[in-house]
């Protein structure tokens, strides 16, 4: 019998570094996601977190049929796995417009939509869609303060939305508003910040509807604000990290209760000094855009990460004598989404054994289109 929930009995058969996925914990997280917002129909989770068809299918089994994606490959993977309603939450430009239209034609039973934030993109997508005899559902991408993409709610945004409504080859699906800049740990402050950020969104919806323009749907928020925005009727929320969880999300969402369903498996490959351990987890195995600590090592939480390079992570700990070259460690990544994208496959742990592997299909930029 294993001592801890995460330990794998056949660990000697698994090369490192790699990722371990625990399906039972994913299923529990999906149940908690639905409970958080009250109805599976209110969820539109982002597939960039996992990029795996099997997890899309698990979501569908729990009644989740709407998804967000950031790449053409993620859209294709999700549609092939049975997703019925998929938003490309990334404005298509250049050849990606034609690629997206080809996907629409490839999956006629699914609703595939995209976002836009300017007049010219609306017109270009409309022209290309018309020439291919398809109609592309478009959401206007609203900038609610993150200042990464989108157009601020107001007169210019109203013009873009009106253009979607009157342009041949596209139709207005509603609003998309991502608030990735809102991650205040205090729920009361976060709620107020969310209210302030979205007041212009609700006002824009009211203005358009008074003019007779339809606003069928609003897709809003990320993991921290999902339970706040789900209180608004007609809003779908885009929590994505919740399906796998990591050790960074609890710092900004301490009131959320989800289980770690994915871990890094690593080994000690050297003991260069009396108080240091070198692990086989470099930049190529764990997302490195965040400051340290980029992982929390279970059972060795007191260790300090003092070095990190392409193939190595160096820990400093007074407990180094408890480990030998070849010792196995299990770690929780700080940022799970880009960590998954670094791995071509994951090992599936069930009943403390890892026998099956799942491909991380949509880490590729191109599948068939």
C-alpha positions as CSV (number, residue, x, y, z in Angstrom):
1,X,0.0,0.0,0.0
2,X,1.2,3.5,-0.7
3,X,1.6,6.0,2.1
4,X,0.2,9.1,0.3
5,X,-2.5,9.7,-2.2
6,X,-0.1,10.7,-4.9
7,X,2.5,8.0,-4.6
8,X,2.8,5.5,-7.5
9,X,3.5,1.9,-6.8
10,X,5.2,1.2,-10.1
11,X,7.2,4.4,-10.1
12,X,10.3,2.5,-11.2
13,X,8.6,1.9,-14.6
14,X,8.1,5.6,-15.2
15,X,10.8,7.9,-16.7
16,X,11.2,11.4,-15.4
17,X,10.6,14.2,-15.7
18,X,7.0,13.6,-16.5
19,X,3.4,14.5,-15.5
20,X,1.1,12.3,-13.6
21,X,-2.7,12.8,-14.0
22,X,-5.3,11.5,-11.5
23,X,-8.7,11.1,-13.2
24,X,-10.6,10.5,-9.9
25,X,-9.5,13.9,-8.8
26,X,-10.4,15.5,-12.1
27,X,-14.0,14.1,-11.7
28,X,-14.2,15.5,-8.3
29,X,-13.0,18.9,-9.5
30,X,-15.6,18.8,-12.2
31,X,-18.3,18.2,-9.7
32,X,-17.0,21.1,-7.6
33,X,-16.9,23.4,-10.7
34,X,-20.6,22.7,-11.4
35,X,-21.5,23.2,-7.8
36,X,-19.6,26.5,-7.7
37,X,-21.7,28.1,-10.5
38,X,-24.9,26.1,-10.0
39,X,-25.3,24.5,-13.4
40,X,-23.0,22.8,-15.9
41,X,-24.6,25.0,-18.6
42,X,-23.1,28.1,-16.9
43,X,-19.5,26.7,-17.5
44,X,-17.3,27.3,-20.5
45,X,-14.0,26.0,-19.2
46,X,-10.8,26.8,-21.1
47,X,-9.1,23.7,-22.6
48,X,-5.7,25.4,-22.7
49,X,-5.2,24.1,-19.1
50,X,-5.0,20.5,-20.2
51,X,-5.0,20.2,-24.0
52,X,-6.2,16.6,-23.8
53,X,-9.2,15.0,-25.6
54,X,-9.8,12.6,-22.8
55,X,-10.4,15.5,-20.3
56,X,-12.8,17.1,-22.8
57,X,-14.7,13.9,-22.8
58,X,-14.8,13.8,-19.0
59,X,-16.3,17.2,-19.0
60,X,-18.9,16.2,-21.5
61,X,-19.8,13.2,-19.3
62,X,-20.5,15.7,-16.5
63,X,-22.8,17.8,-18.7
64,X,-20.3,20.4,-19.8
65,X,-20.6,21.0,-23.5
66,X,-19.3,24.5,-24.0
67,X,-15.6,25.3,-24.2
68,X,-13.0,28.0,-24.7
69,X,-9.8,27.5,-26.7
70,X,-6.8,29.7,-27.6
71,X,-5.5,28.0,-30.7
72,X,-6.8,26.4,-33.9
73,X,-5.4,23.1,-32.7
74,X,-7.2,23.3,-29.4
75,X,-10.5,24.0,-31.2
76,X,-10.0,21.0,-33.5
77,X,-9.0,18.7,-30.7
78,X,-12.1,19.8,-28.7
79,X,-14.5,19.4,-31.7
80,X,-13.1,16.0,-32.5
81,X,-13.6,14.9,-28.9
82,X,-17.3,15.8,-29.1
83,X,-17.4,19.5,-28.0
84,X,-20.7,21.0,-29.2
85,X,-20.0,24.8,-28.7
86,X,-16.4,26.0,-28.9
87,X,-15.1,29.6,-28.7
88,X,-11.8,30.5,-30.2
89,X,-11.0,33.1,-27.6
90,X,-8.2,34.5,-29.8
91,X,-8.8,36.9,-32.6
92,X,-8.0,35.1,-35.9
93,X,-5.8,37.0,-38.3
94,X,-3.9,36.2,-41.5
95,X,-4.0,32.5,-42.6
96,X,-5.8,31.6,-39.3
97,X,-9.0,33.1,-40.6
98,X,-9.0,30.6,-43.5
99,X,-8.0,27.7,-41.1
100,X,-10.9,28.6,-38.8
101,X,-13.4,28.6,-41.6
102,X,-12.1,25.2,-42.7
103,X,-12.8,23.9,-39.2
104,X,-16.3,25.2,-39.3
105,X,-16.9,23.3,-42.5
106,X,-15.1,20.2,-41.1
107,X,-17.4,20.1,-38.0
108,X,-20.8,21.3,-39.2
109,X,-22.6,19.8,-36.2
110,X,-20.6,22.0,-33.8
111,X,-21.0,25.7,-33.1
112,X,-17.5,27.2,-33.6
113,X,-17.2,30.9,-32.8
114,X,-14.4,33.5,-32.5
115,X,-13.7,36.9,-31.0
116,X,-13.0,40.3,-32.7
117,X,-12.2,43.7,-31.4
118,X,-12.0,45.9,-34.5
119,X,-14.0,46.9,-37.6
120,X,-11.5,45.6,-40.2
121,X,-11.3,42.1,-38.6
122,X,-15.1,41.9,-38.7
123,X,-15.1,42.9,-42.4
124,X,-12.2,40.6,-43.4
125,X,-13.8,37.5,-41.6
126,X,-17.1,38.4,-43.2
127,X,-15.6,38.6,-46.7
128,X,-13.8,35.3,-46.4
129,X,-16.7,33.5,-44.8
130,X,-19.1,34.7,-47.5
131,X,-16.7,33.5,-50.2
132,X,-16.7,30.0,-48.5
133,X,-20.5,30.1,-48.0
134,X,-20.4,29.8,-44.3
135,X,-21.5,32.1,-41.4
136,X,-19.1,32.7,-38.5
137,X,-20.5,33.6,-35.1
138,X,-18.4,36.4,-33.6
139,X,-18.2,37.7,-30.0
140,X,-16.9,41.2,-29.5
141,X,-13.9,41.0,-27.2
142,X,-14.2,43.7,-24.5
143,X,-11.3,45.1,-22.6
144,X,-12.4,45.3,-19.0
145,X,-9.1,46.5,-17.7
146,X,-6.5,43.8,-18.5
147,X,-5.3,45.9,-21.5
148,X,-4.0,42.8,-23.4
149,X,-6.7,42.5,-26.1
150,X,-10.1,43.8,-26.7
151,X,-11.8,47.1,-27.0
152,X,-13.1,49.1,-24.1
153,X,-16.9,49.2,-23.7
154,X,-18.2,52.5,-25.1
155,X,-18.9,54.2,-28.4
156,X,-16.2,52.5,-30.5
157,X,-17.2,49.1,-29.2
158,X,-20.8,49.8,-30.0
159,X,-19.7,50.6,-33.6
160,X,-17.9,47.2,-33.8
161,X,-20.8,45.3,-32.5
162,X,-23.2,47.0,-34.9
163,X,-20.8,46.2,-37.7
164,X,-20.9,42.5,-36.8
165,X,-24.7,42.6,-36.9
166,X,-24.9,44.1,-40.4
167,X,-21.9,42.3,-42.0
168,X,-22.6,39.4,-44.4
169,X,-20.9,36.1,-43.4
170,X,-20.9,36.7,-39.7
171,X,-23.5,37.1,-36.9
172,X,-23.3,38.6,-33.5
173,X,-23.0,35.9,-30.8
174,X,-22.6,38.3,-27.8
175,X,-19.7,39.6,-25.6
176,X,-16.5,38.1,-24.5
177,X,-14.8,39.8,-21.5
178,X,-11.7,38.3,-19.8
179,X,-10.6,39.8,-16.5
180,X,-7.2,38.1,-15.9
181,X,-6.0,41.2,-14.1
182,X,-8.5,40.6,-11.3
183,X,-6.9,38.3,-8.7
184,X,-7.3,39.9,-5.3
185,X,-7.2,37.2,-2.6
186,X,-9.8,39.0,-0.5
187,X,-13.2,38.0,-1.8
188,X,-15.0,41.1,-0.7
189,X,-12.4,43.4,-2.5
190,X,-12.4,41.1,-5.5
191,X,-16.2,41.3,-5.7
192,X,-16.1,45.1,-5.7
193,X,-13.4,45.1,-8.4
194,X,-15.4,42.8,-10.5
195,X,-18.5,44.9,-10.1
196,X,-16.6,48.0,-11.1
197,X,-14.9,46.3,-14.1
198,X,-18.2,44.9,-15.5
199,X,-20.6,47.8,-15.0
200,X,-19.7,49.2,-18.5
201,X,-20.3,45.7,-20.0
202,X,-23.9,45.6,-18.6
203,X,-24.5,49.2,-19.7
204,X,-23.3,48.3,-23.2
205,X,-25.6,45.3,-23.4
206,X,-28.6,47.5,-22.3
207,X,-27.7,50.2,-24.9
208,X,-27.5,47.7,-27.7
209,X,-30.8,45.9,-26.8
210,X,-32.6,49.2,-26.6
211,X,-31.4,49.8,-30.2
212,X,-32.8,46.5,-31.2
213,X,-29.5,44.6,-31.5
214,X,-29.4,41.1,-30.0
215,X,-26.8,40.2,-27.4
216,X,-27.4,36.4,-27.1
217,X,-24.6,35.5,-24.7
218,X,-21.9,36.8,-22.5
219,X,-18.8,34.8,-21.8
220,X,-16.8,36.4,-18.9
221,X,-14.2,35.9,-16.2
222,X,-11.5,33.4,-15.3
223,X,-11.0,31.2,-12.3
224,X,-10.9,33.9,-9.5
225,X,-14.1,35.7,-10.6
226,X,-16.2,32.8,-11.9
227,X,-18.3,32.4,-8.8
228,X,-18.9,36.2,-8.7
229,X,-19.9,36.5,-12.4
230,X,-22.0,33.4,-12.3
231,X,-24.5,35.3,-10.2
232,X,-25.5,37.3,-13.3
233,X,-28.2,35.7,-15.4
234,X,-27.1,34.8,-18.9
235,X,-23.3,34.8,-18.2
236,X,-21.1,31.8,-18.9
237,X,-17.9,31.7,-16.9
238,X,-14.5,30.5,-18.1
239,X,-12.8,28.8,-15.2
240,X,-10.1,26.5,-16.6
241,X,-7.4,25.9,-13.9
242,X,-10.0,24.4,-11.6
243,X,-10.0,21.1,-13.5
244,X,-6.4,20.3,-12.6
245,X,-5.5,23.0,-10.1
246,X,-1.9,24.0,-9.2
247,X,0.0,25.5,-6.3
248,X,-0.3,29.1,-7.6
249,X,-4.0,29.4,-7.8
250,X,-4.7,29.1,-4.0
251,X,-2.6,32.2,-3.4
252,X,-5.0,34.3,-5.4
253,X,-8.2,32.3,-4.7
254,X,-7.8,31.0,-1.2
255,X,-11.5,30.5,-0.7
256,X,-11.8,28.0,-3.7
257,X,-11.6,24.4,-2.8
258,X,-10.2,22.1,-5.5
259,X,-7.9,19.1,-5.6
260,X,-4.5,18.8,-7.2
261,X,-5.1,16.4,-10.1
262,X,-1.8,16.7,-11.8
263,X,1.8,16.4,-10.4
264,X,5.3,16.4,-11.7
265,X,7.3,13.3,-11.2
266,X,11.0,14.1,-10.7
267,X,14.2,12.4,-9.6
268,X,17.3,13.5,-7.8
269,X,20.1,13.3,-10.4
270,X,22.9,14.8,-8.3
271,X,23.9,15.9,-4.8
272,X,26.5,18.6,-5.6
273,X,26.9,19.8,-2.0
274,X,26.0,18.6,1.5
275,X,22.7,20.6,1.5
276,X,21.7,20.5,-2.2
277,X,19.7,18.3,-4.4
278,X,19.6,18.6,-8.2
279,X,16.4,17.4,-9.9
280,X,15.7,16.6,-13.5
281,X,13.2,19.4,-13.9
282,X,14.4,22.2,-16.0
283,X,12.7,25.0,-17.9
284,X,11.7,22.3,-20.5
285,X,9.6,20.4,-17.9
286,X,7.9,23.1,-15.9
287,X,6.6,26.6,-16.8
288,X,9.2,29.1,-16.0
289,X,7.5,32.5,-16.6
290,X,6.6,32.8,-12.9
291,X,9.0,33.7,-10.2
292,X,10.2,31.0,-7.8
293,X,9.0,28.8,-6.3
294,X,7.8,27.3,-9.6
295,X,6.9,24.0,-7.8
296,X,6.0,22.8,-4.4
297,X,7.6,19.5,-3.6
298,X,5.4,17.2,-1.5
299,X,7.1,16.1,1.6
300,X,9.9,18.6,1.1
301,X,8.0,21.8,1.4
302,X,10.8,23.5,3.4
303,X,13.3,23.2,0.5
304,X,14.3,26.4,-1.3
305,X,14.8,26.5,-5.1
306,X,18.2,28.1,-5.6
307,X,18.8,27.3,-9.2
308,X,16.8,26.6,-12.3
309,X,18.1,26.1,-15.9
310,X,17.1,24.2,-19.0
311,X,17.4,20.7,-17.6
312,X,18.0,21.2,-13.9
313,X,16.3,22.5,-10.7
314,X,18.5,22.8,-7.6
315,X,17.0,22.6,-4.2
316,X,18.6,23.6,-0.9
317,X,17.5,21.7,2.1
318,X,19.0,20.6,5.4
319,X,17.3,17.3,4.8
320,X,19.4,16.3,1.8
321,X,20.8,13.3,3.6
322,X,17.3,11.7,3.5
323,X,17.6,11.5,-0.3
324,X,19.9,9.6,-2.7
325,X,20.7,9.9,-6.4
326,X,17.6,8.4,-8.0
327,X,15.1,9.3,-5.2
328,X,11.7,10.2,-6.5
329,X,9.9,13.5,-5.7
330,X,6.3,14.6,-6.5
331,X,5.8,18.3,-7.2
332,X,2.8,20.6,-7.7
333,X,3.5,23.1,-10.5
334,X,2.9,26.7,-9.8
335,X,1.3,27.4,-13.2
336,X,-0.3,24.3,-14.6
337,X,-1.4,25.4,-18.1
338,X,1.9,26.2,-19.7
339,X,3.5,23.3,-17.8
340,X,1.2,20.8,-19.5
341,X,2.1,22.4,-22.9
342,X,5.7,21.3,-22.3
343,X,4.9,17.6,-22.3
344,X,3.9,15.4,-25.2
345,X,2.1,12.9,-23.0
346,X,1.1,12.3,-19.4
347,X,0.8,9.1,-17.3
348,X,-2.6,8.3,-15.8
349,X,-2.6,7.1,-12.2
350,X,-5.5,4.9,-11.1
351,X,-5.4,2.7,-8.0
352,X,-1.9,3.9,-7.3
353,X,-0.6,2.5,-10.6
354,X,0.4,4.3,-13.8
355,X,-0.1,2.1,-16.8
356,X,-1.8,4.2,-19.4
357,X,-0.6,7.4,-21.2
358,X,-2.6,10.2,-22.7
359,X,-1.2,12.4,-25.5
360,X,-1.3,16.1,-25.0
361,X,-2.7,16.5,-28.4
362,X,-3.3,20.2,-28.6
363,X,0.2,21.3,-27.5
364,X,0.9,21.2,-31.2
365,X,0.0,24.3,-33.2
366,X,-1.3,22.3,-36.1
367,X,-3.3,19.0,-36.1
368,X,-4.9,18.5,-39.5
369,X,-5.7,22.1,-40.4
